[in-house]
Amino acid sequence: LARILFILSLASFRLTAADAADVLNIESENGFEYNVRNGEAIYRGNVVVTDRSMTLNCQLLRVQFTPKDAQTASTNKANPVVSGTIGGAVSRIEATGDVVVLDRTQGTMAEGSKAVYSAITDKITLEGTPPKVTFKNNNGFTATGGIEYDRAAGVFRGKGQIRSFIAEARAGNLFNFSTRPQ
């Protein structure tokens, strides 16, 4: 066979990491396919991804696995190693379609049309219409050039034109700040 493709059409599919401390759950409603040759899994339809601190929702998810025998050192302690036929560490996740990322520990929500996660750097990059970040206190910002979230450092970086919404301490007041790139 020139190409080996493993397809499962299940109402809900769940993938769980080997170590209970580093559980990565992925659920989808419209099927799953796994390409054995390139180590890529694709989940379709109302996809929900959870780990110990974050939840990601989207319509289409692509997960790239690094083969167990080709793993390289990662700076990310939260990079789970997945057991079973889908083997190796998660190296990259790409989510598209109504992407919402919730950091449950910080109460921060990020939205965009596309999100890319790199396990090596432990960073999420959001792109979209424009992407938006809302913090627990309902303050936040949008960035026309995208938003990067460094999970390890807990830092958000906006690119391009920024529009911030910051609620003043007095109820009912809202200041809007806008910056334009130089």
C-alpha positions as CSV (number, residue, x, y, z in Angstrom):
1,L,0.0,0.0,0.0
2,A,1.3,3.4,-1.0
3,R,-0.4,5.0,1.9
4,I,-1.7,3.5,5.1
5,L,-4.6,5.4,6.6
6,F,-6.5,4.3,9.7
7,I,-10.0,5.7,9.9
8,L,-12.4,5.5,12.8
9,S,-15.9,6.9,12.5
10,L,-17.1,7.0,16.1
11,A,-19.7,9.3,17.7
12,S,-17.0,10.2,20.2
13,F,-13.3,9.3,20.3
14,R,-11.1,9.8,23.3
15,L,-7.3,9.7,23.4
16,T,-5.6,9.7,26.8
17,A,-2.0,10.1,27.7
18,A,-0.1,7.3,29.5
19,D,0.8,9.1,32.8
20,A,-2.3,10.1,34.8
21,A,-0.5,13.4,35.8
22,D,-0.2,14.4,32.1
23,V,-3.6,13.4,30.8
24,L,-4.5,14.7,27.4
25,N,-8.1,14.0,26.4
26,I,-9.3,14.6,22.8
27,E,-13.0,14.1,21.9
28,S,-14.8,14.6,18.6
29,E,-18.2,14.0,17.3
30,N,-17.6,13.5,13.5
31,G,-14.9,11.0,13.4
32,F,-11.2,10.5,13.6
33,E,-8.4,9.5,11.2
34,Y,-4.8,8.6,11.9
35,N,-2.1,8.4,9.3
36,V,0.4,5.7,10.5
37,R,3.1,6.9,8.1
38,N,3.3,10.5,9.1
39,G,2.0,10.3,12.7
40,E,-0.8,12.8,12.2
41,A,-4.3,12.4,13.8
42,I,-7.3,14.5,12.6
43,Y,-10.4,15.0,14.6
44,R,-13.6,16.5,13.2
45,G,-16.7,18.1,14.6
46,N,-17.1,19.8,18.0
47,V,-13.6,18.8,19.1
48,V,-12.8,19.3,22.8
49,V,-9.2,19.0,24.0
50,T,-8.3,19.1,27.7
51,D,-5.2,18.8,29.7
52,R,-4.5,19.5,33.4
53,S,-4.9,23.3,33.0
54,M,-6.5,24.1,29.6
55,T,-9.6,23.3,27.5
56,L,-9.6,23.9,23.7
57,N,-12.7,23.8,21.6
58,C,-12.7,23.8,17.8
59,Q,-14.3,22.2,14.7
60,L,-11.1,20.6,13.2
61,L,-8.0,19.5,15.1
62,R,-4.7,18.1,13.7
63,V,-2.3,16.5,16.1
64,Q,1.2,15.7,15.1
65,F,3.0,13.0,17.1
66,T,6.8,12.6,17.3
67,P,7.6,8.9,17.0
68,K,8.7,7.3,20.3
69,D,12.1,6.3,18.8
70,A,12.7,9.8,17.5
71,Q,11.8,12.0,20.5
72,T,14.0,14.9,21.2
73,A,14.5,16.8,24.5
74,S,11.7,19.3,25.1
75,T,11.7,22.3,27.3
76,N,8.1,21.5,28.1
77,K,7.4,19.4,31.2
78,A,3.7,19.1,30.3
79,N,4.4,17.4,26.9
80,P,2.5,14.1,27.3
81,V,3.7,10.8,25.8
82,V,0.7,9.1,24.3
83,S,0.3,5.3,24.7
84,G,-1.2,2.9,22.2
85,T,-1.0,2.8,18.4
86,I,-0.9,6.6,18.3
87,G,2.5,6.7,19.8
88,G,5.1,9.3,20.7
89,A,4.9,12.7,22.2
90,V,2.5,15.4,20.9
91,S,4.7,17.8,19.0
92,R,2.2,20.2,17.4
93,I,-1.5,20.8,17.6
94,E,-3.4,22.9,15.0
95,A,-7.1,23.9,15.7
96,T,-9.4,25.6,13.2
97,G,-13.0,26.8,13.2
98,D,-14.5,28.6,16.1
99,V,-11.4,28.1,18.3
100,V,-11.8,28.9,22.0
101,V,-9.0,28.2,24.5
102,L,-9.7,28.4,28.2
103,D,-6.9,28.5,30.8
104,R,-8.8,27.1,33.8
105,T,-6.1,28.0,36.3
106,Q,-6.0,31.7,35.3
107,G,-9.7,32.1,34.2
108,T,-8.5,33.5,30.8
109,M,-10.3,32.8,27.5
110,A,-8.8,33.3,24.0
111,E,-10.8,33.2,20.8
112,G,-9.8,33.0,17.1
113,S,-10.3,31.2,13.9
114,K,-7.0,29.3,14.2
115,A,-4.7,28.2,17.0
116,V,-1.4,26.5,16.7
117,Y,0.3,24.9,19.7
118,S,4.0,23.9,19.8
119,A,4.9,21.4,22.5
120,I,8.6,22.2,22.2
121,T,8.1,25.9,23.1
122,D,4.8,25.4,25.1
123,K,3.3,28.4,23.2
124,I,-0.1,28.9,21.5
125,T,-0.4,31.3,18.6
126,L,-3.9,32.5,17.8
127,E,-5.0,34.0,14.4
128,G,-8.3,35.2,13.2
129,T,-10.9,37.8,13.0
130,P,-9.0,39.3,15.0
131,P,-8.2,37.0,17.9
132,K,-9.3,38.1,21.3
133,V,-8.2,37.5,24.9
134,T,-10.5,38.0,27.8
135,F,-9.1,37.8,31.4
136,K,-11.0,36.7,34.5
137,N,-11.9,40.3,35.4
138,N,-13.4,40.8,31.9
139,N,-10.5,43.0,30.7
140,G,-8.7,42.0,27.6
141,F,-7.5,42.8,24.1
142,T,-7.7,42.1,20.4
143,A,-4.7,42.0,18.1
144,T,-4.9,42.3,14.3
145,G,-1.6,40.5,13.8
146,G,-2.3,37.6,16.1
147,I,-1.8,36.7,19.7
148,E,0.9,34.4,21.2
149,Y,0.4,32.8,24.6
150,D,3.5,31.5,26.4
151,R,2.0,28.9,28.8
152,A,5.2,28.4,30.8
153,A,5.7,32.2,31.4
154,G,2.0,33.1,31.6
155,V,2.6,35.9,29.1
156,F,0.3,37.1,26.3
157,R,1.8,39.0,23.3
158,G,-0.3,40.9,20.8
159,K,1.0,41.6,17.3
160,G,-0.2,44.4,14.9
161,Q,-2.9,46.8,15.9
162,I,-4.0,46.3,19.5
163,R,-7.4,47.2,20.9
164,S,-7.6,46.8,24.7
165,F,-10.7,46.9,26.9
166,I,-10.0,47.7,30.5
167,A,-12.7,48.1,33.0
168,E,-12.2,50.8,35.5
169,A,-12.7,50.1,39.2
170,R,-16.0,52.0,39.2
171,A,-18.9,50.0,37.9
172,G,-20.2,50.9,34.5
173,N,-17.0,52.7,33.2
174,L,-15.0,51.1,30.4
175,F,-11.8,52.6,28.9
176,N,-10.9,51.6,25.4
177,F,-7.3,51.9,24.3
178,S,-6.0,51.4,20.8
179,T,-2.4,51.3,19.6
180,R,-1.2,51.3,16.0
181,P,2.1,49.7,14.9
182,Q,4.8,52.2,14.0
